[in-house]
Amino acid sequence: MNEQTMSSLYSLIPLILIFVIFYFMLIRPQKKREKEAQAMRDSLDVGDEIITASGIIGTIVVCKDEYLVIETGSDRSKIRIARWAVQSKISS
């Protein structure tokens, strides 16, 4: 190989290192969090207390594939929400 080819290869090394660092610091942890959130949403069952992405706290009364019906407040009002809108599970 000539000197110009070696020079261009050496100039690519920092770019490759930056991509590797981005992968291990940003992309991989984000995918892990998404996988954990999906596992939590898949494990939801009737009686679980949840918090939605908009901050509504309620107890699950109906559990379907794509949506949930939650009961909120002391007046026992019911709200139908998408399963993906559940942010966290408080208790079971």
Secondary structure, DSSP 8 states (H G I E B T S, - for coil): --HHHHHHHHHHHHHHHHHHHHIIIIIHHHHHHHHHHHHHHHT--TT-EEEETT--EEEEEEE-SSEEEEEETTTTEEEEEEGGGEEEEEE-
